Amino acid sequence: MVDHTEGPFTQLPTDNGIYILGQGQKHIATVLPFYAGLNRNVANANLFEAAPDLLAALKWLLEEVADSDVTEAQMWSAGLGGNFINGVVSARAAIAKAEGK
């Protein structure tokens, strides 16, 4: 697997869309000015820009609350609540998706 471009990401609005820039101001993505409207484009660019921070925060949170090798069944056996378990499972899935696994 190839690692993603390191954050932080920044935005550069242009006439051709909103450029998402990685470290060293390298262009990594463009949010195109589609017909959906500027507000949606800005929201999409904000999500792109926040992605590295969100991934790092989610990884940190999981390290603090759940060992990586603890299974869902083990969490149920330990008496942890369903919302907590669903949160851990969802967080693990989101991290895997972000890492292309």
N, C-alpha and C positions, 0 to 999 in steps of 0.2 A: 504494500500500500504506500502511496505517495502522501507525505504529510501536506496539510493545508498551509497556505501562506500564513505566516505568523502575524498576529495582531500587534498593536491595535490597528483597526481599519479607520479610514477617514473618508469623507465625502467631498466631491468636487462637482458642483452643479455646472453643466455646460449646456449649450444649445442642442446637443445631441443626446442628452440624458444626464443622469447623475452617475459620475464615475466613482467607483469604490476603489480606494487606494490602500495598499498594504504598506509594510515597512519600506522606507526608502522612497515613498511616494510612487511605488510601482502599481500600475493599473492592473486590477485583478478581475473587475466585473463592471458592467454598465447596466443601470436600471434605465431602460429605454422609455422615452416619452410616449407611451401607448395611449390610446383613446380613453383609458379608464380614468384619466384625470390626474392632475398634479399631486393632489393629496395622497392618493394611493401610491404613486411613485415615491414620494417622500417617505411614506410609511415603510415601503419595501426597502428603501435605501437605509433607513434607520435600523431595520432588522438586520440587514447585512453588516452594518457597522458594529452592531452590538454582539454579533455572533461569537467572536473569539472570547469576549468577556462572559457571555452566557455559558459557553462550554467550560471555561475554566471554573466558574462559580459552581456549576453543576457537579463537576468532578470533585471539587473541594468538599461540597456538601455531602456527597456520597461517601467520601473518605471519612468524614466525621460521624456519620450516622449508621453506616452499614459496611461491613467487611465485603470486599469484592467477591470472595468465594462463598458467602452465605447464600444459600438457595432460598427460593420462595417458600418451599416446604419447611425449611428450618426456621424461617421467620414465623410461619404460622404455628409451628410447634413451640416456639419461644413465647407465644401469646401476644405477639405484636398485632396491632389493629390492622384491619383491611385497608383503610385509607393510607396508612404508612407503607404497607407492603405494595399497594398499587402505585404509590409515589416512587418507591425505589425501583420497581419494575419499569415504570414509564421513563424514569431518569436514565436507567441503564440502556433502554432502547433508544432514547434520544441521543445519547453519547455514541452508541454503536452506529447509528445512522449518520451522525456528523463525521465519524471516523471511517465511513465507508465499509463497515463490517456487516 
